[in-house]
Amino acid sequence: MRSRPPRYPSPCSNLYPTREARTDKEGMSIRVLIVDDHPVTREGLHAALDLAEDVVVVGEADSGEDAVEKASELTPDIVFMDVRMPGMSGIEATRAIREASPETRVILFTVDESRASISEAIQAGVSGYLLKDADADELVNAARLALEGKAVIHPALTRAFIEEVQLAEKRTDQPPLSKREKEILQKVAYGATTKEVAKDLGISPHTVKTHLERIFEKLGANDRAQAVAIAIRSGLVE
């Protein structure tokens, strides 16, 4: 299926600060790597993200192999990754990037709506799955949410994504989670932040982080999004 450029607001829009206004803030910006084999898509995505005050595009790659190399070299916070590319696929590249740098979040940005790709994406540890009709606001918001460890799924794919993780085979070798760990994981699944979980349960944010680290270790997850996906598949959360 031929890819098409995503929808973006006009560069003249007052929605975002100019590049000059953002320059002084680059030190605290979200570092993004764009991966797509179509130059037009890369250029459009770059232009949209470049308008956001808290996002800076640090590089582009035109293949899965190039993505793995650039991710190692540039250490981005977020990678927007196409799925279908010549040579190494976006999902294969995601696995390689996540293995080398678990802190790097990968958001698949594609026209591929197949269940097979969604299932493989979950297993690869993606933080999000967006279609290429997403607008600039959705892209920027996805980067922000993924950086917080939250899963970002295109609305049209939410049902398929949930069904796919529920249909996946349950893990049988996972150590059991404690009651407290299940409570925390359930709240995280609903999108609660560390501070919100701490407030709801009457414990410190540090304690929540400690519990999350134990949860990640037990589930074999690298971050919140992957832990939630595994937990849904295993029936640990609703």
NORDA-V504938 format. One record per helix or strand. SS is the DSSP state (H for helix, E for strand). FROM is the first residue (numbers start at 0). TO is the last residue. If there is no record, write none. Layout:
# NORDA-V504938
((SS | FROM | TO) (SS | FROM | TO))
This chain:
# NORDA-V504938
((H | 18 | 22) (H | 25 | 27) (E | 29 | 34) (H | 38 | 49) (E | 54 | 60) (H | 63 | 73) (E | 77 | 80) (H | 89 | 99) (E | 104 | 109) (H | 114 | 123) (E | 127 | 130) (H | 135 | 146) (E | 151 | 152) (H | 154 | 166) (H | 178 | 188) (H | 193 | 200) (H | 204 | 218) (H | 223 | 233))
